[in-house]
Amino acid sequence: MNEELDEIRQARESGADPATLHKRLEAAREPIDRKREEHEAQLETLSAQWDAERDTAAAPQKRKTLEALRTVLLERNYINNLLATIEHEVASIRES
């Protein structure tokens, strides 16, 4: 995905058609939005699991849940950064 965004950025800087670039950005955004929704659902599930385990589960299980939460949060940050890059590119196209 980063490669696609780099290609779009280079095309914009080279003077490519804004409408074409906008379509590419929207196409790039769709799978990322779906992934973000999946991650939000995973976070809700893992958060509920943590709440249920916090006071009763054994330490290894709690650690496993916390590690899963950490992984999903890191992935969510990556996804949010991709979406921010797309928004930046869309804004740059509008300014052109």
Biopython code that builds the backbone (N, CA, C, O; Angstrom):
import numpy as np
from Bio.PDB.StructureBuilder import StructureBuilder

atoms = [
    (1, "MET", "N", (0.823, -1.187, 0.000)),
    (1, "MET", "CA", (0.000, 0.000, 0.000)),
    (1, "MET", "C", (0.870, 1.254, 0.000)),
    (1, "MET", "O", (0.568, 2.225, -0.693)),
    (2, "ASN", "N", (1.930, 1.228, 0.766)),
    (2, "ASN", "CA", (2.834, 2.385, 0.775)),
    (2, "ASN", "C", (3.413, 2.639, -0.608)),
    (2, "ASN", "O", (3.595, 3.790, -1.006)),
    (3, "GLU", "N", (3.702, 1.574, -1.340)),
    (3, "GLU", "CA", (4.234, 1.739, -2.693)),
    (3, "GLU", "C", (3.214, 2.412, -3.599)),
    (3, "GLU", "O", (3.564, 3.285, -4.393)),
    (4, "GLU", "N", (1.963, 2.013, -3.482)),
    (4, "GLU", "CA", (0.906, 2.633, -4.276)),
    (4, "GLU", "C", (0.798, 4.123, -3.941)),
    (4, "GLU", "O", (0.673, 4.959, -4.836)),
    (5, "LEU", "N", (0.848, 4.443, -2.666)),
    (5, "LEU", "CA", (0.762, 5.845, -2.268)),
    (5, "LEU", "C", (1.971, 6.639, -2.749)),
    (5, "LEU", "O", (1.842, 7.800, -3.136)),
    (6, "ASP", "N", (3.138, 6.015, -2.725)),
    (6, "ASP", "CA", (4.336, 6.679, -3.261)),
    (6, "ASP", "C", (4.189, 6.946, -4.756)),
    (6, "ASP", "O", (4.554, 8.017, -5.240)),
    (7, "GLU", "N", (3.655, 5.968, -5.480)),
    (7, "GLU", "CA", (3.436, 6.145, -6.916)),
    (7, "GLU", "C", (2.448, 7.273, -7.185)),
    (7, "GLU", "O", (2.653, 8.072, -8.099)),
    (8, "ILE", "N", (1.389, 7.343, -6.405)),
    (8, "ILE", "CA", (0.399, 8.401, -6.568)),
    (8, "ILE", "C", (1.043, 9.760, -6.277)),
    (8, "ILE", "O", (0.826, 10.726, -7.009)),
    (9, "ARG", "N", (1.820, 9.823, -5.224)),
    (9, "ARG", "CA", (2.504, 11.078, -4.871)),
    (9, "ARG", "C", (3.427, 11.521, -6.002)),
    (9, "ARG", "O", (3.444, 12.696, -6.370)),
    (10, "GLN", "N", (4.185, 10.593, -6.544)),
    (10, "GLN", "CA", (5.091, 10.926, -7.648)),
    (10, "GLN", "C", (4.306, 11.373, -8.877)),
    (10, "GLN", "O", (4.702, 12.315, -9.563)),
    (11, "ALA", "N", (3.202, 10.701, -9.151)),
    (11, "ALA", "CA", (2.379, 11.086, -10.303)),
    (11, "ALA", "C", (1.817, 12.487, -10.100)),
    (11, "ALA", "O", (1.788, 13.282, -11.040)),
    (12, "ARG", "N", (1.370, 12.801, -8.885)),
    (12, "ARG", "CA", (0.850, 14.136, -8.596)),
    (12, "ARG", "C", (1.930, 15.179, -8.820)),
    (12, "ARG", "O", (1.689, 16.214, -9.441)),
    (13, "GLU", "N", (3.132, 14.897, -8.305)),
    (13, "GLU", "CA", (4.237, 15.836, -8.448)),
    (13, "GLU", "C", (4.666, 16.001, -9.899)),
    (13, "GLU", "O", (5.240, 17.024, -10.272)),
    (14, "SER", "N", (4.384, 14.987, -10.718)),
    (14, "SER", "CA", (4.725, 15.045, -12.142)),
    (14, "SER", "C", (3.620, 15.693, -12.971)),
    (14, "SER", "O", (3.752, 15.830, -14.187)),
    (15, "GLY", "N", (2.529, 16.092, -12.311)),
    (15, "GLY", "CA", (1.461, 16.782, -13.019)),
    (15, "GLY", "C", (0.397, 15.883, -13.609)),
    (15, "GLY", "O", (-0.267, 16.270, -14.570)),
    (16, "ALA", "N", (0.215, 14.692, -13.058)),
    (16, "ALA", "CA", (-0.805, 13.770, -13.566)),
    (16, "ALA", "C", (-2.202, 14.365, -13.371)),
    (16, "ALA", "O", (-2.407, 15.279, -12.573)),
    (17, "ASP", "N", (-3.147, 13.818, -14.123)),
    (17, "ASP", "CA", (-4.531, 14.274, -14.076)),
    (17, "ASP", "C", (-5.100, 14.119, -12.666)),
    (17, "ASP", "O", (-5.120, 13.011, -12.130)),
    (18, "PRO", "N", (-5.564, 15.219, -12.056)),
    (18, "PRO", "CA", (-6.104, 15.145, -10.692)),
    (18, "PRO", "C", (-7.274, 14.176, -10.538)),
    (18, "PRO", "O", (-7.379, 13.498, -9.516)),
    (19, "ALA", "N", (-8.143, 14.102, -11.525)),
    (19, "ALA", "CA", (-9.298, 13.194, -11.424)),
    (19, "ALA", "C", (-8.845, 11.739, -11.364)),
    (19, "ALA", "O", (-9.391, 10.938, -10.605)),
    (20, "THR", "N", (-7.846, 11.408, -12.169)),
    (20, "THR", "CA", (-7.305, 10.051, -12.161)),
    (20, "THR", "C", (-6.645, 9.741, -10.821)),
    (20, "THR", "O", (-6.818, 8.654, -10.271)),
    (21, "LEU", "N", (-5.893, 10.701, -10.305)),
    (21, "LEU", "CA", (-5.241, 10.509, -9.009)),
    (21, "LEU", "C", (-6.270, 10.345, -7.903)),
    (21, "LEU", "O", (-6.106, 9.513, -7.010)),
    (22, "HIS", "N", (-7.319, 11.130, -7.965)),
    (22, "HIS", "CA", (-8.365, 11.040, -6.940)),
    (22, "HIS", "C", (-9.016, 9.660, -6.969)),
    (22, "HIS", "O", (-9.284, 9.081, -5.917)),
    (23, "LYS", "N", (-9.271, 9.131, -8.160)),
    (23, "LYS", "CA", (-9.850, 7.783, -8.280)),
    (23, "LYS", "C", (-8.909, 6.734, -7.700)),
    (23, "LYS", "O", (-9.351, 5.807, -7.021)),
    (24, "ARG", "N", (-7.622, 6.876, -7.964)),
    (24, "ARG", "CA", (-6.648, 5.917, -7.413)),
    (24, "ARG", "C", (-6.617, 5.986, -5.896)),
    (24, "ARG", "O", (-6.524, 4.958, -5.225)),
    (25, "LEU", "N", (-6.695, 7.193, -5.358)),
    (25, "LEU", "CA", (-6.688, 7.349, -3.899)),
    (25, "LEU", "C", (-7.935, 6.735, -3.275)),
    (25, "LEU", "O", (-7.857, 6.081, -2.235)),
    (26, "GLU", "N", (-9.075, 6.946, -3.905)),
    (26, "GLU", "CA", (-10.316, 6.356, -3.382)),
    (26, "GLU", "C", (-10.258, 4.841, -3.448)),
    (26, "GLU", "O", (-10.721, 4.160, -2.534)),
    (27, "ALA", "N", (-9.691, 4.308, -4.526)),
    (27, "ALA", "CA", (-9.541, 2.852, -4.643)),
    (27, "ALA", "C", (-8.595, 2.317, -3.579)),
    (27, "ALA", "O", (-8.805, 1.226, -3.050)),
    (28, "ALA", "N", (-7.566, 3.074, -3.267)),
    (28, "ALA", "CA", (-6.615, 2.662, -2.229)),
    (28, "ALA", "C", (-7.251, 2.736, -0.841)),
    (28, "ALA", "O", (-6.925, 1.939, 0.038)),
    (29, "ARG", "N", (-8.151, 3.685, -0.649)),
    (29, "ARG", "CA", (-8.776, 3.890, 0.661)),
    (29, "ARG", "C", (-9.734, 2.756, 1.031)),
    (29, "ARG", "O", (-9.828, 2.392, 2.203)),
    (30, "GLU", "N", (-10.435, 2.201, 0.063)),
    (30, "GLU", "CA", (-11.475, 1.213, 0.353)),
    (30, "GLU", "C", (-10.984, 0.017, 1.158)),
    (30, "GLU", "O", (-11.579, -0.288, 2.192)),
    (31, "PRO", "N", (-9.919, -0.680, 0.734)),
    (31, "PRO", "CA", (-9.488, -1.829, 1.550)),
    (31, "PRO", "C", (-8.941, -1.423, 2.917)),
    (31, "PRO", "O", (-9.027, -2.181, 3.883)),
    (32, "ILE", "N", (-8.384, -0.229, 2.984)),
    (32, "ILE", "CA", (-7.859, 0.242, 4.268)),
    (32, "ILE", "C", (-9.011, 0.532, 5.222)),
    (32, "ILE", "O", (-8.939, 0.197, 6.404)),
    (33, "ASP", "N", (-10.064, 1.148, 4.718)),
    (33, "ASP", "CA", (-11.246, 1.385, 5.556)),
    (33, "ASP", "C", (-11.834, 0.073, 6.067)),
    (33, "ASP", "O", (-12.218, -0.032, 7.232)),
    (34, "ARG", "N", (-11.900, -0.927, 5.188)),
    (34, "ARG", "CA", (-12.420, -2.243, 5.619)),
    (34, "ARG", "C", (-11.534, -2.834, 6.711)),
    (34, "ARG", "O", (-12.031, -3.379, 7.696)),
    (35, "LYS", "N", (-10.228, -2.725, 6.530)),
    (35, "LYS", "CA", (-9.295, -3.255, 7.524)),
    (35, "LYS", "C", (-9.457, -2.515, 8.852)),
    (35, "LYS", "O", (-9.391, -3.123, 9.920)),
    (36, "ARG", "N", (-9.669, -1.199, 8.779)),
    (36, "ARG", "CA", (-9.863, -0.422, 10.001)),
    (36, "ARG", "C", (-11.105, -0.894, 10.743)),
    (36, "ARG", "O", (-11.088, -1.025, 11.967)),
    (37, "GLU", "N", (-12.175, -1.148, 10.011)),
    (37, "GLU", "CA", (-13.404, -1.649, 10.640)),
    (37, "GLU", "C", (-13.167, -3.002, 11.306)),
    (37, "GLU", "O", (-13.657, -3.247, 12.409)),
    (38, "GLU", "N", (-12.416, -3.883, 10.641)),
    (38, "GLU", "CA", (-12.085, -5.184, 11.232)),
    (38, "GLU", "C", (-11.297, -5.002, 12.524)),
    (38, "GLU", "O", (-11.557, -5.676, 13.520)),
    (39, "HIS", "N", (-10.338, -4.090, 12.498)),
    (39, "HIS", "CA", (-9.523, -3.861, 13.688)),
    (39, "HIS", "C", (-10.343, -3.271, 14.830)),
    (39, "HIS", "O", (-10.129, -3.622, 15.990)),
    (40, "GLU", "N", (-11.267, -2.393, 14.517)),
    (40, "GLU", "CA", (-12.124, -1.835, 15.568)),
    (40, "GLU", "C", (-12.947, -2.936, 16.224)),
    (40, "GLU", "O", (-13.112, -2.948, 17.444)),
    (41, "ALA", "N", (-13.465, -3.863, 15.417)),
    (41, "ALA", "CA", (-14.227, -4.990, 15.972)),
    (41, "ALA", "C", (-13.327, -5.867, 16.839)),
    (41, "ALA", "O", (-13.734, -6.311, 17.912)),
    (42, "GLN", "N", (-12.096, -6.116, 16.370)),
    (42, "GLN", "CA", (-11.154, -6.904, 17.166)),
    (42, "GLN", "C", (-10.838, -6.208, 18.481)),
    (42, "GLN", "O", (-10.750, -6.857, 19.524)),
    (43, "LEU", "N", (-10.667, -4.894, 18.439)),
    (43, "LEU", "CA", (-10.387, -4.155, 19.668)),
    (43, "LEU", "C", (-11.538, -4.249, 20.656)),
    (43, "LEU", "O", (-11.319, -4.414, 21.856)),
    (44, "GLU", "N", (-12.754, -4.145, 20.159)),
    (44, "GLU", "CA", (-13.912, -4.279, 21.042)),
    (44, "GLU", "C", (-13.943, -5.656, 21.691)),
    (44, "GLU", "O", (-14.175, -5.780, 22.893)),
    (45, "THR", "N", (-13.708, -6.688, 20.887)),
    (45, "THR", "CA", (-13.724, -8.058, 21.397)),
    (45, "THR", "C", (-12.616, -8.269, 22.428)),
    (45, "THR", "O", (-12.854, -8.807, 23.510)),
    (46, "LEU", "N", (-11.414, -7.842, 22.082)),
    (46, "LEU", "CA", (-10.289, -8.024, 23.000)),
    (46, "LEU", "C", (-10.440, -7.186, 24.269)),
    (46, "LEU", "O", (-10.049, -7.617, 25.353)),
    (47, "SER", "N", (-11.001, -6.002, 24.132)),
    (47, "SER", "CA", (-11.231, -5.170, 25.322)),
    (47, "SER", "C", (-12.232, -5.824, 26.263)),
    (47, "SER", "O", (-12.047, -5.825, 27.480)),
    (48, "ALA", "N", (-13.286, -6.376, 25.691)),
    (48, "ALA", "CA", (-14.268, -7.085, 26.518)),
    (48, "ALA", "C", (-13.639, -8.317, 27.159)),
    (48, "ALA", "O", (-13.913, -8.637, 28.316)),
    (49, "GLN", "N", (-12.796, -9.001, 26.397)),
    (49, "GLN", "CA", (-12.106, -10.168, 26.931)),
    (49, "GLN", "C", (-11.203, -9.758, 28.091)),
    (49, "GLN", "O", (-11.176, -10.422, 29.127)),
    (50, "TRP", "N", (-10.470, -8.668, 27.914)),
    (50, "TRP", "CA", (-9.595, -8.180, 28.981)),
    (50, "TRP", "C", (-10.402, -7.822, 30.221)),
    (50, "TRP", "O", (-10.021, -8.174, 31.338)),
    (51, "ASP", "N", (-11.512, -7.126, 30.026)),
    (51, "ASP", "CA", (-12.349, -6.756, 31.167)),
    (51, "ASP", "C", (-12.828, -8.003, 31.911)),
    (51, "ASP", "O", (-12.880, -8.012, 33.140)),
    (52, "ALA", "N", (-13.175, -9.044, 31.172)),
    (52, "ALA", "CA", (-13.655, -10.274, 31.805)),
    (52, "ALA", "C", (-12.532, -11.017, 32.519)),
    (52, "ALA", "O", (-12.765, -11.658, 33.543)),
    (53, "GLU", "N", (-11.314, -10.935, 31.983)),
    (53, "GLU", "CA", (-10.196, -11.693, 32.538)),
    (53, "GLU", "C", (-9.411, -10.943, 33.614)),
    (53, "GLU", "O", (-8.716, -11.557, 34.424)),
    (54, "ARG", "N", (-9.519, -9.660, 33.618)),
    (54, "ARG", "CA", (-8.634, -8.821, 34.422)),
    (54, "ARG", "C", (-8.492, -9.290, 35.870)),
    (54, "ARG", "O", (-7.383, -9.345, 36.403)),
    (55, "ASP", "N", (-9.592, -9.621, 36.491)),
    (55, "ASP", "CA", (-9.537, -9.980, 37.899)),
    (55, "ASP", "C", (-9.561, -11.483, 38.155)),
    (55, "ASP", "O", (-9.345, -11.914, 39.288)),
    (56, "THR", "N", (-9.820, -12.292, 37.121)),
    (56, "THR", "CA", (-10.001, -13.716, 37.379)),
    (56, "THR", "C", (-9.044, -14.631, 36.619)),
    (56, "THR", "O", (-8.765, -15.735, 37.088)),
    (57, "ALA", "N", (-8.550, -14.221, 35.495)),
    (57, "ALA", "CA", (-7.726, -15.105, 34.672)),
    (57, "ALA", "C", (-6.308, -15.228, 35.218)),
    (57, "ALA", "O", (-5.816, -14.362, 35.941)),
    (58, "ALA", "N", (-5.682, -16.317, 34.851)),
    (58, "ALA", "CA", (-4.287, -16.534, 35.228)),
    (58, "ALA", "C", (-3.401, -15.559, 34.460)),
    (58, "ALA", "O", (-3.769, -15.073, 33.390)),
    (59, "ALA", "N", (-2.235, -15.286, 35.021)),
    (59, "ALA", "CA", (-1.308, -14.320, 34.422)),
    (59, "ALA", "C", (-0.963, -14.633, 32.968)),
    (59, "ALA", "O", (-0.944, -13.711, 32.152)),
    (60, "PRO", "N", (-0.689, -15.892, 32.600)),
    (60, "PRO", "CA", (-0.360, -16.159, 31.192)),
    (60, "PRO", "C", (-1.498, -15.792, 30.223)),
    (60, "PRO", "O", (-1.249, -15.285, 29.130)),
    (61, "GLN", "N", (-2.727, -16.048, 30.630)),
    (61, "GLN", "CA", (-3.865, -15.703, 29.771)),
    (61, "GLN", "C", (-4.010, -14.185, 29.659)),
    (61, "GLN", "O", (-4.261, -13.660, 28.574)),
    (62, "LYS", "N", (-3.854, -13.489, 30.776)),
    (62, "LYS", "CA", (-3.956, -12.029, 30.740)),
    (62, "LYS", "C", (-2.859, -11.440, 29.854)),
    (62, "LYS", "O", (-3.098, -10.488, 29.111)),
    (63, "ARG", "N", (-1.672, -12.004, 29.936)),
    (63, "ARG", "CA", (-0.564, -11.525, 29.109)),
    (63, "ARG", "C", (-0.860, -11.759, 27.627)),
    (63, "ARG", "O", (-0.585, -10.902, 26.787)),
    (64, "LYS", "N", (-1.419, -12.922, 27.320)),
    (64, "LYS", "CA", (-1.765, -13.232, 25.937)),
    (64, "LYS", "C", (-2.789, -12.217, 25.394)),
    (64, "LYS", "O", (-2.664, -11.744, 24.264)),
    (65, "THR", "N", (-3.784, -11.898, 26.200)),
    (65, "THR", "CA", (-4.792, -10.930, 25.789)),
    (65, "THR", "C", (-4.179, -9.548, 25.611)),
    (65, "THR", "O", (-4.492, -8.854, 24.643)),
    (66, "LEU", "N", (-3.318, -9.141, 26.524)),
    (66, "LEU", "CA", (-2.665, -7.831, 26.408)),
    (66, "LEU", "C", (-1.772, -7.757, 25.175)),
    (66, "LEU", "O", (-1.718, -6.721, 24.512)),
    (67, "GLU", "N", (-1.079, -8.832, 24.865)),
    (67, "GLU", "CA", (-0.234, -8.862, 23.663)),
    (67, "GLU", "C", (-1.084, -8.753, 22.402)),
    (67, "GLU", "O", (-0.711, -8.071, 21.447)),
    (68, "ALA", "N", (-2.225, -9.429, 22.408)),
    (68, "ALA", "CA", (-3.126, -9.337, 21.258)),
    (68, "ALA", "C", (-3.655, -7.911, 21.112)),
    (68, "ALA", "O", (-3.737, -7.390, 20.000)),
    (69, "LEU", "N", (-4.011, -7.284, 22.224)),
    (69, "LEU", "CA", (-4.454, -5.890, 22.192)),
    (69, "LEU", "C", (-3.346, -4.984, 21.653)),
    (69, "LEU", "O", (-3.602, -4.106, 20.828)),
    (70, "ARG", "N", (-2.156, -5.193, 22.106)),
    (70, "ARG", "CA", (-1.015, -4.387, 21.662)),
    (70, "ARG", "C", (-0.819, -4.515, 20.152)),
    (70, "ARG", "O", (-0.626, -3.518, 19.457)),
    (71, "THR", "N", (-0.868, -5.730, 19.659)),
    (71, "THR", "CA", (-0.681, -5.969, 18.230)),
    (71, "THR", "C", (-1.752, -5.259, 17.410)),
    (71, "THR", "O", (-1.444, -4.597, 16.419)),
    (72, "VAL", "N", (-2.996, -5.397, 17.819)),
    (72, "VAL", "CA", (-4.084, -4.772, 17.080)),
    (72, "VAL", "C", (-3.978, -3.244, 17.155)),
    (72, "VAL", "O", (-4.259, -2.562, 16.169)),
    (73, "LEU", "N", (-3.582, -2.707, 18.296)),
    (73, "LEU", "CA", (-3.415, -1.255, 18.409)),
    (73, "LEU", "C", (-2.291, -0.744, 17.512)),
    (73, "LEU", "O", (-2.421, 0.311, 16.892)),
    (74, "LEU", "N", (-1.199, -1.482, 17.442)),
    (74, "LEU", "CA", (-0.101, -1.076, 16.549)),
    (74, "LEU", "C", (-0.550, -1.114, 15.089)),
    (74, "LEU", "O", (-0.232, -0.215, 14.310)),
    (75, "GLU", "N", (-1.285, -2.153, 14.728)),
    (75, "GLU", "CA", (-1.805, -2.244, 13.365)),
    (75, "GLU", "C", (-2.784, -1.113, 13.084)),
    (75, "GLU", "O", (-2.795, -0.552, 11.988)),
    (76, "ARG", "N", (-3.602, -0.779, 14.072)),
    (76, "ARG", "CA", (-4.548, 0.329, 13.897)),
    (76, "ARG", "C", (-3.802, 1.635, 13.664)),
    (76, "ARG", "O", (-4.214, 2.440, 12.829)),
    (77, "ASN", "N", (-2.713, 1.854, 14.390)),
    (77, "ASN", "CA", (-1.921, 3.065, 14.181)),
    (77, "ASN", "C", (-1.368, 3.113, 12.759)),
    (77, "ASN", "O", (-1.367, 4.168, 12.126)),
    (78, "TYR", "N", (-0.902, 1.976, 12.262)),
    (78, "TYR", "CA", (-0.393, 1.904, 10.895)),
    (78, "TYR", "C", (-1.510, 2.237, 9.898)),
    (78, "TYR", "O", (-1.304, 3.009, 8.961)),
    (79, "ILE", "N", (-2.669, 1.659, 10.103)),
    (79, "ILE", "CA", (-3.821, 1.914, 9.235)),
    (79, "ILE", "C", (-4.193, 3.394, 9.276)),
    (79, "ILE", "O", (-4.435, 4.004, 8.235)),
    (80, "ASN", "N", (-4.238, 3.964, 10.467)),
    (80, "ASN", "CA", (-4.571, 5.385, 10.590)),
    (80, "ASN", "C", (-3.542, 6.260, 9.885)),
    (80, "ASN", "O", (-3.899, 7.277, 9.290)),
    (81, "ASN", "N", (-2.282, 5.879, 9.946)),
    (81, "ASN", "CA", (-1.246, 6.634, 9.234)),
    (81, "ASN", "C", (-1.443, 6.556, 7.724)),
    (81, "ASN", "O", (-1.270, 7.553, 7.022)),
    (82, "LEU", "N", (-1.803, 5.377, 7.222)),
    (82, "LEU", "CA", (-2.097, 5.240, 5.795)),
    (82, "LEU", "C", (-3.267, 6.139, 5.396)),
    (82, "LEU", "O", (-3.211, 6.822, 4.374)),
    (83, "LEU", "N", (-4.309, 6.136, 6.196)),
    (83, "LEU", "CA", (-5.469, 6.970, 5.892)),
    (83, "LEU", "C", (-5.116, 8.452, 5.955)),
    (83, "LEU", "O", (-5.615, 9.238, 5.149)),
    (84, "ALA", "N", (-4.273, 8.841, 6.889)),
    (84, "ALA", "CA", (-3.830, 10.233, 6.974)),
    (84, "ALA", "C", (-3.023, 10.616, 5.740)),
    (84, "ALA", "O", (-3.139, 11.736, 5.244)),
    (85, "THR", "N", (-2.208, 9.695, 5.245)),
    (85, "THR", "CA", (-1.440, 9.949, 4.031)),
    (85, "THR", "C", (-2.371, 10.140, 2.848)),
    (85, "THR", "O", (-2.160, 11.030, 2.024)),
    (86, "ILE", "N", (-3.390, 9.317, 2.762)),
    (86, "ILE", "CA", (-4.365, 9.459, 1.682)),
    (86, "ILE", "C", (-5.055, 10.813, 1.770)),
    (86, "ILE", "O", (-5.204, 11.500, 0.759)),
    (87, "GLU", "N", (-5.474, 11.200, 2.963)),
    (87, "GLU", "CA", (-6.123, 12.499, 3.138)),
    (87, "GLU", "C", (-5.195, 13.642, 2.735)),
    (87, "GLU", "O", (-5.625, 14.619, 2.122)),
    (88, "HIS", "N", (-3.925, 13.508, 3.086)),
    (88, "HIS", "CA", (-2.940, 14.527, 2.708)),
    (88, "HIS", "C", (-2.828, 14.624, 1.185)),
    (88, "HIS", "O", (-2.779, 15.719, 0.626)),
    (89, "GLU", "N", (-2.790, 13.475, 0.530)),
    (89, "GLU", "CA", (-2.689, 13.465, -0.936)),
    (89, "GLU", "C", (-3.951, 14.041, -1.575)),
    (89, "GLU", "O", (-3.865, 14.772, -2.561)),
    (90, "VAL", "N", (-5.105, 13.724, -1.029)),
    (90, "VAL", "CA", (-6.348, 14.276, -1.555)),
    (90, "VAL", "C", (-6.330, 15.801, -1.425)),
    (90, "VAL", "O", (-6.708, 16.513, -2.356)),
    (91, "ALA", "N", (-5.890, 16.296, -0.268)),
    (91, "ALA", "CA", (-5.805, 17.738, -0.060)),
    (91, "ALA", "C", (-4.807, 18.376, -1.031)),
    (91, "ALA", "O", (-5.046, 19.471, -1.540)),
    (92, "SER", "N", (-3.707, 17.698, -1.282)),
    (92, "SER", "CA", (-2.705, 18.207, -2.202)),
    (92, "SER", "C", (-3.242, 18.294, -3.631)),
    (92, "SER", "O", (-2.914, 19.216, -4.378)),
    (93, "ILE", "N", (-4.068, 17.322, -3.989)),
    (93, "ILE", "CA", (-4.670, 17.329, -5.323)),
    (93, "ILE", "C", (-5.638, 18.515, -5.449)),
    (93, "ILE", "O", (-5.680, 19.185, -6.481)),
    (94, "ARG", "N", (-6.396, 18.757, -4.406)),
    (94, "ARG", "CA", (-7.352, 19.874, -4.429)),
    (94, "ARG", "C", (-6.630, 21.214, -4.568)),
    (94, "ARG", "O", (-7.128, 22.134, -5.217)),
    (95, "GLU", "N", (-5.454, 21.311, -3.954)),
    (95, "GLU", "CA", (-4.698, 22.555, -3.989)),
    (95, "GLU", "C", (-4.051, 22.792, -5.347)),
    (95, "GLU", "O", (-3.703, 23.922, -5.687)),
    (96, "SER", "N", (-3.892, 21.722, -6.119)),
    (96, "SER", "CA", (-3.216, 21.844, -7.431)),
    (96, "SER", "C", (-4.037, 22.636, -8.415)),
    (96, "SER", "O", (-3.616, 22.830, -9.555)),
]
sb = StructureBuilder()
sb.init_structure("model")
sb.init_model(0)
sb.init_chain("A")
sb.init_seg("    ")
for serial, (resi, resn, name, xyz) in enumerate(atoms, 1):
    if name == "N":
        sb.init_residue(resn, " ", resi, " ")
    sb.init_atom(name, np.array(xyz, "f"), 0.0, 1.0, " ", f" {name:<3s}", serial, name[0])
structure = sb.get_structure()
